[in-house]
Amino acid sequence: MTIKESQVTVTLPRGVPLGEAERFLQQNAAWLFKQLDKPASRKKPLPALPKDVILLRGEATHIQVIEEPTRSTRMRVDEADGRLVVRVPVGTGESPRRLVMPWLKAQARGTIEVAVKQLAARMGVTYKSISIRDQRTRWGSCSSQGALSFNWRLVMVPPAVLEYVVTHELAHRKQQNHSRAFWQVVALYFPHFKAARTWLRANATLLRSEDTI
């Protein structure tokens, strides 16, 4: 694994499944975020993306639109070989990013719900509900009653950054504030939270831009 200009590259031997790279990154997430939190890596935002590329789990992912010849074709999105293949009826006319937005929102809900369930159990907290929205200024929130809300655009961020956001909101079930005690809770379950916060701040404009979708 190498890190250059805040970009992480994992090289696998021939024949090794791509899933091994994901497992490797998860196992070394703490070390990785420690490296990304160094001053030289802190404030380098991702470059603007082409119109047929979108961020998915922190990776620039190409969107391939295939128009089917029959009007009865229903739009379908498939993830394969590091790209999104979108099949639509001829003459649909929507931009690639707009076409995949419903799929992205569904992916966000599923991914976030799993993360909340797992992290809540780990942290020993409960919650009332989960909603997925399109907040303009927040990545997540937690009410005093335990109602959680998350921005669907979190599906675009690296898995470790999403884990930080979920950890942050669940920490409010222990401390309903942003006191020193609150950040101690966050640090206990996500030690390198500063690197995740830095990533979000550096890329907030790109993630929230209408051009992103």
N, C-alpha and C positions, 0 to 999 in steps of 0.2 A: 504494500500500500504506500502511495506517495501523495504528498500534499504540495500543490504549487498554486500560488495566487488564490487561495481559499477553495481550490478545486481538488477533490479527492479522487484518486484513481486506484482501483484495485485490479491487479493483474492475476489471472487464474491460469494454471496449466491447461493445456489442451485436453478437452474431454471432461473437465470438471464442471458440474452444473452451475448455472448462474445463481441458484439459490444459496450456494456456498458463500458467494460474495456478500449477500445480504446478512447471512448468519455471522460472518466475520466482522462486518461493520457493527452489528448489534453487540457482539461480544466485546468490541473494542471502543464502544461509544464514549466511555469516560475519557480514555486517552485521546481520542479524536477531538472531542470538544475542548480538551485542555490545550491542544495544539492550535485549534482555530481561535482560541481566546487570547492568543499572544498578540501583542500590539500590531505586528505586521499584517495580521490576518483580520483585524477587527472590523474595518470600515470599508471593505471592498464589496460593493453591491454587484449582483449578477448583471450581465449585459442585457440590453433589450433583446427580445426574442422575435424571430420572424413570425409572420401572421399565421403560419401553419404549424407553429410549435408552441407547446404549453408546458408549464412546470407540472410534474406529477411526482409526488413524494421527493421533491428536491431535484429531480432530473428533468432536463430539457427533453421533451417527448414529441416526436413528429406526429402530426395528424394527417392521415391519408384518407381522403374522401373518395368513395367509389359510388358513382351514380348507376343505379340499376334501371334497366329498360322498362320495367312495368310499374304502373301507378299503384298497384296493390302492395308494393314493397313497403315494409315498415322500417323506420330508421332503427339501426342496430349498431352498437359500438362494441368492438372486440379489442382486447389488449393482447398484442402478440409481438414478440421479437423487439421489445423496447419501443413500440409505436402503438398508436391508436388507429384502428381501421374503422371508418364510419361508412356504413352503407345506407344510401338514401335514394328516394325516387328521383328520376331525372327532372331537372329544373327546380330543385329545392331552393337554391340561391342563397342560403345562409352561409355566413363565414364559418370556417372550420372550428374556431373556438366557441362560437355560439352553438354549434351543433352538439358539441360534447358537454356543454354545461349541465344538462340534466343528469347525464351519466356521472359527471364529476361530483355533483351534489349527492347522488346516491352512494357513491364510493366514500365520500366524506362521512355521511351518516354511519355507514357500516363500520368504517375504520375507527371513528371517534367512539362509538358505542362500545366496541370491544376494548379500546384503550381505557375508557372510564371504568368499565367493569373490572378489568384486571388491576388497575392502579388503586381503585377504591378498596379492593380487597387487601392489597399490599399495605396500604396506608391505614387500614382499619377505620374507614369512614363510610357513611351512607349518603345517599342523595335521593332526591325526590323524582326528578325528571331530567330528560335531556332534550334540548331543542337545537336545531341547526338553522342558522340565519345568515344574513349577509350584512353584518354590522360594518359601518364605515370607519369606525375608530377603535373597535375592540376585537380581540381575537377570542375572548371568552369572558364569561361572567358567572358568578355563583350568588344566588340570593340567600338571605338568612334562613329560608326554609329548605334550602338544598336544591333549588331549581337551577340546573346548569344550562348554559347557552354557549354555543361555539360557532365560530365563523366557518362556513363551508369551504372557504379558500385554504383552510389548513390542510386540505388534501394535497395542496401544491408544495408544502414545505417538507424538508427531510423528516423521516420518522422520529428522530431524536428531538427535533424542535416541537413536533406535535406532542410528544410525550411530556416535554417541559410545560406546554400550555395546559395540558390536562392536569398535570401535577400541581401547577400553580392554582388552578381553580379548586381542586379538591383540598388543597391546603387551607382554603378559606373555611372548610368545614371544621377545622381546628382553631383557626384564627381569622375572624371576620374583619380583617383590616390589612394594612401593609406595614405593620410594625416590625421591629427587629425580630420578635418572636415568630412572626409569620415567615420571614425569610429564612429563619433557622429551620422551620419545618420543610420549606421547599428544598433547602440545601441538603437536608437529611435524606430525601428521596431522589433528588436530582442535583448532585454536587456541583456540576459545571453549568448551572443555570445561566450564568452571566454570558457564556458563549452563545447559548440559544437566544437570549434576549438581544444580543448584538446582531445575530443573523436576522432576526425579525425586523429590527430597526433599520438595518442596512438595506433590506429588500422590501420594506413595507409598501413603498411607492409602486414598485413593479407588481407586487401581488394584488394590490387593491385597484390598480389602474384598469379602466374599462377596456383598454387595449389588450389586457391580459386575457380577457374573455371575448 
